[in-house]
Amino acid sequence: MTGLRSALGEVVGAAHVLAGTDSPPGYGHDESLGVAAVPPAFVVRPGSTAEVAAVLRVAGAHGVAVTARGSGTGLSGAAVPVAGGLVVSFERMNRILEIDGANHTATVQPGVTLAELDRAAAAEGLVYPVFPGEMSASLGGTIATNAGGMRAVKYGVTRQHVLGLEAVLASGEVLRTGGKHVKESSGYDLTQLITGSEGTLALVTEATVRLQVRLPFQATVLAPFGSLQDVTAAVPGIVATGIGPLILEYVDALTMSVITASSDVDLGVPAAVRDRTLAYLIVMLEERTGERLAIAVEELAEVLTRLGAPDVYVLPDAAARRLVEAREKAFWSAKSAGADDIVDTVVPRAAMAGFLADVGAIATGHGGLVAGAGHAGDGNVHLAVFQPDPERRAEILRGIFAAAVSAGGAISGEHGIGTAKKRYFAELADPVAVELMRRVKRAFDPAGMLGPGVLFD
């Protein structure tokens, strides 16, 4: 290990090689609740693509596993290293290389945070519309997990916005894919293959992403419903109108009470209405002008009433902003409330009502409680699981994921598989697809050096 440290120090400088015992404990974990922290042997902080390539060549020569790390905000354990492994942290590779207003693109290094990119894009009247709920997340991390968020109902997930990548293979070879062009039909799409691969195929060192025009006028509408089934059943009707919401979220009453209490926000809903409400829809609209926005809000209110909402509330800007921020921080609220695990899964949006009914029955059958919220517009459900017994909790999770797959969905919509969900992935995903993914992994990384234990054992 002394020889390894010396070799790494020659690449990045001795000051940027930390022994695991000397490094801050954060390098050994992400935000997943079910994956234990593992201190790495070393943490390396490269400053360039050339240094990343050299680090991987050194790691390969020493037979050391490599785990990529951005901000560590992931929820599936993909950034947790293996014992004796090496963490490559991209905190020094944090420059916005270009905001191209003519092509509506940004070119950034992987350590740039979403908040930093948002500020730079806003200065040009543009926006990178992937808001997964944690603006300290890095671009590299969100690309690795194909992050989504509340605005995916209108703009899609990370995959729809990554146009090109620079990445380093396990061999140390540097690969460039895509570019600023918006379409391509020239062989396999390696950009999309690497996006969402959770650091198991290559380490991204630069990304070119698509930006959108930032619309200046927004309004948020809150609609209470008498049951979770009613609120999820209303979602296809809203989408069918063509109104095109920026955000379309469901929040059950328990979760709403927790997040509003934690953020100290008053939504102005009378107690008599709250007492009859089991779930809410949060709908945010955006438009180019105030007049167009007012028309859209009025149409939305009529649609919600027709779909069964007993009342509709257009929130003041300050309350709307605090509610959306609180919804984005629902993970932290659930964590502070004592949740034993927090997972996401995804189903076709028209199947959400039946799926959530199944989830309630699964939790009750194993002596647990499941509460949550979700991106109702795209069927992405976030669930806080309260069951301290590990075996019974595992049965709840298996039941949830099996119900999602049976409903035509998938195990994860945006958090990824990581190490936290890999046993369910192996059990429930199409075995032909899983084996093909293993072959792809071997083609990119024959020695299994990158992200060992992520996705597959």
C-alpha atoms as one frame of an Amber mdcrd trajectory, in Angstrom:
protein
   0.000   0.000   0.000   2.964   2.303   0.519   3.933   1.776  -3.106   0.379
   2.528  -4.227   0.272   5.757  -2.259   3.584   6.853  -3.684   2.447   6.091
  -7.248  -0.800   7.999  -6.763   1.071  10.933  -5.245   3.278  11.135  -8.326
   0.109  11.513 -10.435  -1.981  14.014  -8.466   0.450  15.368  -5.885   0.914
  13.991  -2.386  -1.452  16.609  -0.907  -4.311  15.131  -2.936  -3.895  11.551
  -1.744  -5.550  10.859   1.594  -5.244   7.622   3.511  -8.651   6.264   4.446
  -7.818   6.448   8.137  -6.897  10.127   7.784  -9.705  11.228   5.445 -13.053
  12.677   6.585 -15.598   9.888   7.227 -17.921  11.245   4.527 -15.822   9.592
   1.835 -16.974   6.195   3.079 -20.723   6.599   2.561 -23.500   8.310   0.644
 -27.029   9.136   1.877 -28.527   5.655   1.516 -29.987   4.445   4.804 -29.495
   0.734   4.222 -25.827   0.634   3.168 -23.133   0.706   5.856 -20.169   3.048
   5.501 -16.868   1.538   4.375 -13.630   3.522   4.826 -11.516   3.392   1.646
  -7.827   2.632   1.609  -7.154   5.939  -0.165  -9.012   8.979  -1.448  -7.568
  10.595  -4.564  -8.576  14.074  -5.779  -7.485  14.470  -9.404  -7.498  17.868
 -11.082  -7.692  16.901 -14.766  -8.731  14.198 -17.192  -5.095  13.260 -17.679
  -4.727  12.722 -13.939  -7.885  10.579 -13.813  -6.506   8.426 -16.630  -3.180
   8.036 -14.842  -4.927   7.178 -11.549  -6.873   4.395 -13.254  -3.708   3.008
 -14.825  -2.058   2.948 -11.403  -5.109   1.313  -9.819  -5.183  -1.308 -12.555
  -1.505  -2.103 -12.102  -2.051  -2.601  -8.363  -5.341  -4.490  -8.723  -7.262
  -1.938  -6.648 -11.019  -1.337  -6.940 -12.130   2.211  -7.821 -15.295   4.027
  -6.727 -16.177   7.408  -8.237 -17.565  10.106  -5.966 -19.239  13.446  -6.603
 -21.028  15.179  -3.733 -22.083  11.932  -2.036 -25.804  12.746  -2.134 -26.835
   9.467  -3.796 -29.424   7.215  -2.190 -28.463   3.749  -3.401 -24.953   3.101
  -2.095 -23.224   3.441  -5.466 -20.648   5.860  -3.983 -19.787   3.585  -1.048
 -16.309   2.077  -1.624 -15.226  -1.483  -0.964 -12.753  -2.311   1.785  -9.223
  -1.703   0.547 -10.545   0.253  -2.417  -9.787   3.654  -3.862 -12.203   6.614
  -3.976 -11.742   9.025  -6.876 -13.315  12.286  -5.706 -14.057  14.921  -8.346
 -14.231  17.887  -5.969 -11.284  19.630  -7.674 -12.717  19.142 -11.180 -15.447
  21.713 -10.614 -15.256  24.229 -13.455 -18.001  25.362 -15.808 -16.050  25.370
 -19.035 -18.639  27.076 -21.243 -22.216  28.336 -21.395 -23.059  28.403 -25.117
 -26.104  30.631 -25.581 -26.286  30.061 -29.325 -26.495  26.275 -28.989 -28.208
  26.268 -25.573 -25.561  24.001 -24.054 -23.239  23.971 -21.080 -19.927  22.126
 -20.906 -18.895  21.309 -17.360 -16.561  19.196 -15.280 -18.149  16.486 -13.104
 -17.601  18.217  -9.759 -19.777  21.217 -10.683 -22.894  21.266  -8.496 -26.418
  21.765  -9.793 -26.622  25.012  -7.818 -23.477  26.363  -9.490 -24.718  25.450
 -12.959 -28.141  26.941 -12.214 -26.611  30.292 -11.295 -24.416  30.372 -14.403
 -27.281  29.391 -16.714 -29.665  31.898 -15.113 -27.261  34.726 -15.942 -27.855
  33.861 -19.620 -31.632  33.477 -19.282 -31.316  29.685 -19.461 -31.845  26.746
 -17.131 -30.562  23.199 -16.761 -33.959  21.746 -15.823 -32.885  18.657 -13.863
 -33.781  19.404 -10.229 -33.564  16.126  -8.291 -34.183  17.780  -4.929 -30.607
  18.319  -3.784 -28.856  21.222  -5.491 -25.523  20.339  -3.885 -25.496  17.187
  -6.040 -22.735  17.131  -8.643 -23.287  16.901 -12.384 -21.124  13.798 -12.506
 -23.204  12.086  -9.840 -26.513  12.965 -11.457 -25.246  11.673 -14.804 -24.114
   8.455 -13.140 -27.594   7.844 -11.704 -29.645   9.399 -14.523 -31.238  11.661
 -11.918 -34.749  12.993 -12.430 -36.726  15.127 -10.021 -39.958  17.056  -9.957
 -39.510  18.795 -13.312 -39.115  15.548 -15.223 -42.825  15.562 -16.072 -42.128
  18.457 -18.454 -38.440  18.265 -19.321 -37.475  14.635 -18.784 -34.606  13.183
 -16.779 -30.847  13.630 -17.067 -30.625  11.275 -20.038 -32.675  13.705 -22.160
 -30.142  16.462 -21.509 -26.725  14.826 -21.817 -25.478  15.466 -25.353 -21.849
  14.456 -25.049 -19.303  13.073 -22.617 -15.610  12.779 -22.013 -14.946   9.669
 -19.923 -12.010   7.551 -18.853 -12.195   3.772 -19.207 -10.752   1.352 -16.649
  -7.740   0.931 -18.931  -6.944   4.638 -18.699  -8.092   5.295 -22.268  -9.997
   8.550 -22.780 -13.278   8.332 -24.684 -15.258  11.195 -26.251 -18.898  10.735
 -27.224 -21.517  13.025 -28.760 -21.143  16.789 -28.712 -23.236  19.920 -29.043
 -25.315  18.470 -31.859 -28.814  17.425 -30.826 -29.191  14.257 -32.889 -26.940
  11.531 -34.215 -27.311   8.218 -36.015 -23.762   6.942 -36.114 -23.420   3.612
 -34.404 -24.129   2.723 -30.787 -25.061   5.604 -28.498 -22.260   5.407 -25.956
 -23.321   8.693 -24.337 -26.614   7.172 -23.265 -24.998   3.881 -22.278 -22.639
   5.593 -19.835 -25.404   7.858 -18.501 -27.069   5.969 -15.673 -24.307   3.337
 -15.394 -23.502   4.368 -11.797 -19.751   4.545 -12.279 -19.434   0.926 -13.407
 -18.428   1.497 -17.054 -16.263   4.642 -17.080 -15.511   7.760 -15.043 -17.042
  10.903 -16.573 -14.596  13.815 -16.637 -16.555  16.315 -18.762 -20.156  16.638
 -19.937 -21.996  18.739 -22.494 -25.616  19.180 -21.454 -28.669  20.729 -23.042
 -30.097  23.958 -21.568 -33.632  25.327 -21.873 -35.023  28.853 -21.982 -35.877
  29.974 -18.438 -39.537  31.036 -18.347 -40.137  33.964 -15.966 -43.716  33.432
 -14.739 -44.738  30.609 -12.389 -47.750  29.709 -10.267 -48.368  26.813  -7.861
 -51.756  25.213  -7.279 -52.546  22.896  -4.344 -55.488  20.480  -4.581 -56.614
  18.253  -1.666 -58.283  14.894  -2.331 -60.187  12.472  -0.122 -58.016   9.464
  -0.960 -54.659   8.590  -2.422 -56.445   6.665  -5.157 -58.453   9.769  -6.129
 -55.356  11.940  -6.370 -53.375   9.486  -8.488 -56.387   8.719 -10.673 -56.642
  12.442 -11.446 -53.112  12.651 -12.840 -53.803  11.184 -16.319 -56.705  13.614
 -16.664 -54.445  16.581 -15.964 -51.783  15.407 -18.405 -54.438  14.793 -21.066
 -55.460  18.469 -21.067 -52.164  19.527 -22.631 -51.619  22.172 -19.945 -48.055
  20.878 -19.530 -47.264  21.327 -15.826 -43.712  22.027 -14.746 -44.310  20.053
 -11.540 -47.035  17.474 -10.864 -46.502  15.907  -7.437 -48.597  13.839  -5.079
 -48.005  13.958  -1.328 -49.920  11.826   1.165 -51.401  13.577   4.208 -48.860
  12.146   6.660 -45.903  13.258   4.577 -47.477  16.671   3.976 -47.904  17.210
   7.714 -44.249  16.300   8.304 -42.751  18.478   5.573 -44.938  21.517   6.324
 -44.153  21.278  10.034 -40.426  20.963   9.364 -40.482  24.003   7.056 -43.020
  25.976   9.117 -45.155  26.768   6.063 -48.878  27.593   6.263 -50.720  26.510
   3.115 -53.969  28.247   4.054 -56.022  25.043   3.893 -58.876  25.187   6.457
 -58.840  22.575   9.213 -62.181  21.172   8.062 -60.682  20.458   4.614 -57.442
  19.043   6.051 -59.420  16.631   8.211 -61.084  15.151   5.114 -57.893  15.037
   3.040 -55.730  11.951   2.638 -53.545  13.200  -0.225 -52.629  16.351  -2.135
 -51.600  17.287  -5.639 -49.041  20.049  -6.103 -49.123  21.477  -9.615 -46.735
  24.189 -10.780 -47.166  25.943 -14.113 -44.747  28.202 -15.969 -45.353  30.556
 -18.893 -43.705  33.307 -20.914 -46.200  36.002 -19.854 -48.397  36.705 -16.850
 -51.514  36.732 -19.014 -50.857  33.251 -20.386 -50.146  32.016 -16.880 -53.431
  33.373 -15.503 -55.387  31.587 -18.249 -53.565  28.316 -17.592 -54.176  28.521
 -13.829 -57.881  29.106 -14.344 -58.120  26.150 -16.724 -56.184  23.936 -14.299
 -58.494  24.864 -11.407 -61.511  23.867 -13.471 -59.908  20.551 -14.410 -58.989
  19.731 -10.803 -62.508  20.476  -9.606 -63.961  18.287 -12.327 -61.586  15.480
 -11.303 -62.856  15.507  -7.718 -60.832  18.051  -5.745 -63.210  19.631  -3.187
 -61.283  22.898  -3.341 -58.295  24.395  -5.144 -55.736  26.814  -3.687 -53.436
  29.087  -5.672 -50.541  29.551  -3.263 -48.807  32.884  -2.654 -45.318  32.913
  -4.121 -43.534  32.677  -0.768 -45.664  29.781   0.474 -45.329  28.010  -2.887
 -41.550  28.347  -2.843 -41.304  27.008   0.708 -43.654  24.110  -0.056 -41.672
  23.061  -3.124 -38.419  23.346  -1.182 -39.947  21.254   1.620 -41.124  18.643
  -0.885 -37.631  18.510  -2.358 -36.292  17.883   1.165 -38.839  15.151   1.923
 -35.987  12.646   2.249 -34.502  14.590   5.148 -37.918  14.967   6.777 -38.555
  11.227   6.538 -35.063  10.487   7.826 -35.570  12.756  10.843 -38.940  11.103
  11.449 -37.165   7.774  11.906 -37.674   6.067   8.549 -35.731   2.810   8.322
 -35.344   3.001   4.557 -36.276   5.393   1.762 -36.630   4.061  -1.760 -37.970
   5.041  -5.138 -39.681   2.980  -7.786 -41.608   3.780 -10.952 -44.810   2.571
 -12.620 -46.911   3.825 -15.536 -48.713   6.872 -14.165 -52.144   5.373 -14.861
 -51.156   2.401 -12.665 -50.198   4.493  -9.633 -53.546   4.193  -7.839 -53.551
   0.399  -7.895 -49.860   0.208  -7.096 -50.159   2.423  -4.020 -53.084   0.351
  -2.779 -50.866  -2.733  -3.111 -48.073  -0.967  -1.217 -50.382  -0.249   1.703
 -51.437  -3.893   1.888 -47.811  -5.091   1.652 -46.716  -2.820   4.509 -49.627
  -3.828   6.728 -49.017  -7.508   6.027 -45.476  -7.237   7.387 -46.249  -5.013
  10.353 -44.818  -1.861   8.837 -45.866   1.582   7.697 -45.115   3.131   4.320
 -45.658   6.824   3.626 -44.542   8.908   0.744 -44.772  11.331  -2.096 -43.897
  11.129  -5.723 -43.566  12.610  -9.164 -47.145  11.763 -10.105 -46.740  13.086
 -13.618 -44.233  10.372 -14.540 -45.197   7.609 -12.092 -42.065   7.908  -9.946
 -42.955   6.997  -6.352 -40.814   7.812  -3.301 -41.574   5.760  -0.210 -40.413
   6.000   3.392 -40.501   2.556   5.009 -40.936   2.259   8.773 -40.082  -1.262
   9.927 -36.999  -1.677  12.137 -36.714  -5.441  11.743 -34.309  -6.020   8.808
 -35.903  -9.255   7.597 -39.449  -7.910   7.669 -38.286  -4.670   6.052 -36.620
  -6.670   3.270 -39.914  -8.462   2.631 -41.706  -5.121   2.397 -39.140  -3.839
  -0.084 -39.275  -7.036  -2.137 -43.057  -6.770  -2.233 -42.949  -3.114  -3.292
 -40.484  -3.718  -6.100 -42.292  -6.850  -7.282 -45.576  -4.928  -7.379 -43.932
  -2.169  -9.417 -42.501  -4.620 -11.942 -45.859  -6.437 -12.164 -47.556  -3.104
 -12.870 -45.274  -2.542 -15.865 -42.731  -0.435 -14.006 -39.164  -0.799 -12.781
 -37.289  -1.072  -9.510 -35.841   2.442  -9.640 -36.944   5.551 -11.488 -34.088
   7.872 -10.577 -32.060   6.812  -7.514 -30.394   3.882  -9.275 -29.700   0.338
  -8.120 -26.316   0.806  -6.481 -25.599  -1.786  -3.829 -28.821  -1.170  -1.904
 -31.179  -2.722  -4.464 -28.995  -5.145  -6.371 -30.498  -8.297  -4.820 -33.982
  -7.197  -5.869 -32.659  -6.197  -9.287 -31.108  -9.649  -9.800 -34.313 -11.338
  -8.685 -36.955  -9.256 -10.454 -35.393  -7.766 -13.594 -35.457  -9.556 -16.952
 -32.657 -12.179 -16.653 -31.736 -11.797 -20.314 -31.315  -8.056 -19.833 -29.268
  -8.532 -16.661 -26.906 -10.981 -18.362 -26.500  -8.628 -21.324 -25.634  -5.824
 -18.902 -22.998  -8.078 -17.361 -21.466  -8.593 -20.820 -21.438  -4.845 -21.436
 -19.731  -4.365 -18.085 -17.054  -6.904 -19.012 -16.482  -5.198 -22.375 -15.854
  -1.831 -20.707 -14.125  -3.119 -17.574 -12.792  -6.684 -17.985 -11.213  -6.815
 -14.522 -14.313  -5.484 -12.757 -12.306  -2.614 -11.305 -14.914   0.191 -11.492
 -17.709   0.310  -8.971 -17.396  -3.306  -7.793 -20.557  -4.562  -6.136 -22.707
  -1.903  -7.804 -25.584  -3.355  -9.868 -24.067  -6.855  -9.711 -22.153  -8.947
  -7.197
